Amino acid sequence: MRAFAVQARLERARFLLEETTLRVGEVARALGYTDVVLFTRQFSRYAGVSPSGYRRDRRDGRLGAG
């Protein structure tokens, strides 16, 4: 059950990184993380790229739609 909750938070993070201009720390806090480093680590494992890298790649059209 915990893995599902983490996955759901990270999916929400993807949305926030794509659709808002919130800073990475703000995204982390909006999702209930108190430690930005933990958020960045979990997101990087999940998406294969850091949150800022994910946003940059999406903006530059380097990542697919899903």
C-alpha positions in Angstrom: 0.0 0.0 0.0 2.9 2.4 0.8 4.4 1.9 -2.7 1.0 2.9 -4.2 0.9 6.0 -2.1 4.4 7.1 -3.2 3.6 6.3 -6.8 0.5 8.5 -6.6 2.4 11.4 -5.1 5.1 11.1 -7.8 2.5 11.1 -10.6 1.0 14.2 -9.0 4.6 15.7 -9.0 4.9 15.0 -12.7 1.7 16.9 -13.3 2.8 19.8 -11.1 6.2 20.0 -12.8 4.6 20.0 -16.3 1.6 22.3 -15.6 2.8 24.8 -13.1 5.7 27.1 -12.5 6.1 26.0 -8.9 9.8 25.5 -7.8 10.9 21.9 -7.1 10.8 22.7 -3.3 7.3 24.0 -3.6 6.2 20.9 -5.5 7.7 18.8 -2.8 6.0 20.7 0.0 2.7 20.7 -1.9 2.9 16.9 -1.9 3.7 16.6 1.8 7.4 16.2 1.7 9.3 17.9 4.4 12.7 16.9 2.9 13.3 18.1 -0.7 16.3 15.8 -1.0 14.1 12.8 -0.3 11.6 14.0 -2.8 14.3 14.5 -5.4 15.7 11.1 -4.8 12.4 9.3 -5.0 11.3 11.3 -8.1 14.7 10.5 -9.8 14.3 6.8 -9.1 10.7 6.9 -10.4 11.2 9.0 -13.5 14.8 8.3 -14.3 15.6 12.0 -14.2 15.7 14.7 -11.5 12.6 16.9 -11.1 14.3 19.9 -12.6 15.6 17.7 -15.4 12.1 16.3 -16.0 10.7 19.8 -16.3 13.4 20.9 -18.6 13.1 17.8 -20.8 9.3 18.2 -21.1 9.7 21.9 -21.9 12.2 21.1 -24.6 10.1 18.3 -26.0 12.6 15.5 -25.1 10.3 13.3 -23.2 7.3 11.5 -24.5 3.7 12.0 -23.3 3.7 9.4 -20.7 
